[in-house]
């Protein structure tokens, strides 16, 4: 697990090997992991963001009293400096989210209350449409998963994982966190998703078949309590393995660089919408807490319609 080494290195870099604030941050990290079900990657990013914030306050030790004394001008100054720095808007937004999250958790945990940060409006982010593949390309990606694998069972594993992402609309973390006991029948799949929330999604026959093919070919024993998808050494597979697999497939098929494992989840939702499935049903399948997150796919579908229209009528201009 990468979180604790990251946390130790982070505090040593701050000159705080063992302080009250370090213990508080460790509690926050544990809460993010167990109660919010944040991934190791997200938690590590949040810790890095908090490190930037602490260094802004002081180049040496930072303590709880420093955080208590901060007023709205202090927070605005920090956010203003970060906004003017040469980093992307998405990174700045995540830094602000990390700091707000930490202060909100301390407030709700009765550790420390400082309402100044909540008086600053959250910056609006540019609307980013989900990246989706067309149906033909999606199946090309799935078919390519078994090719060029050093061992046949690894090819069966990879195509099972990618089929699961597309066939059930899973996040990569949700798929790789599955244990053997989570798939016990060929009809329903129980997913432990974001925010510590469980949901059930239908299991298509092709998804079940490919998972069964993988399990039969896997040289390791897959137990009920152990990981379903295993790496070459028999431990739980890392998301980076699948990310690299998609990168390799992307080059083979000459796909754009924004095609990632998450694109299969987006494709799942976009293709369902195109087939007439209602937004509420798609929301439940994806595990979105808010319908507004799911509504992004209507814009994807509309954009696709516009593109097809332009192909059919290239000489016509759009009017209001």
Secondary structure, DSSP 4 states (H G I P E B T S, - for coil): --HHHHHHHHHHHHT-SS-HHHHHHHHHHHHHHHTS---HHHHHHHHHHHHHHHHHH-SS---HHHHHH--HHHHHHHHHHHHHSSS-HHHHHHHHHHHHHHHHHHHHTTS---GGGGGSPPPPPPP-PPP---HHHHHHHHHHTTTT-SSHHHHHHHHHHHHHHHHH---HHHHHT-BGGG--SSSEEEEE-GGG-EEEEE--HHHHHHHHHHHHH-SS---SSSBSSB-TTSSBPPHHHHHHHHHHHHHHHT--TT--HHHHHHHHHHHHHHTT--HHHHHHHHT-SSHHHHTHHHHHHHHHHHHHHHHH-TTPPP--
